[in-house]
Amino acid sequence: MAPTAKKKTAAARTTATPAAATKLTITLRKSPIGFNRNQAAVVQGMGLRRIGHSVDLLDTPETRGMILKVRHLVEVG
């Protein structure tokens, strides 16, 4: 007998964001070229594409950790 797999509904897969979630504006100020490749991957994961490009991200522990890893390359406003 094959085990039955439970399917998750779309509502169960999405994470609920609180209505009063604060956002951080992160701006790339230095190029990640010449730094560790992991740091370049973090910059890309944050959605930053070029020097001077800014993105708004939710203020979560995950985002704070990413900022901490590349704090010498970005500016938080």
C-alpha positions, 0 to 999 in steps of 0.5 A: 500500500502506497503512503498518501501524501498530504497536499498543502493548500496555497494558504498554508504555503504562504507566510502571513506578514503582519499588517504593521511589518516595518520595512528597511530600505537597503542601498548597495554602496560598494561593489561585491567584486573582490570580496568573498563570493558568499557575500556577492550571493547575499547581495544578489539574494537581497535583490540588489543589482547595481551600485546605488540600487535600493530595495525595500525588505521586511524587517525580519531576523533573516534580513538583519542577518543578511545585512550584517554579513554585507554591512561593509557593502550596503547602507540601511536607511 
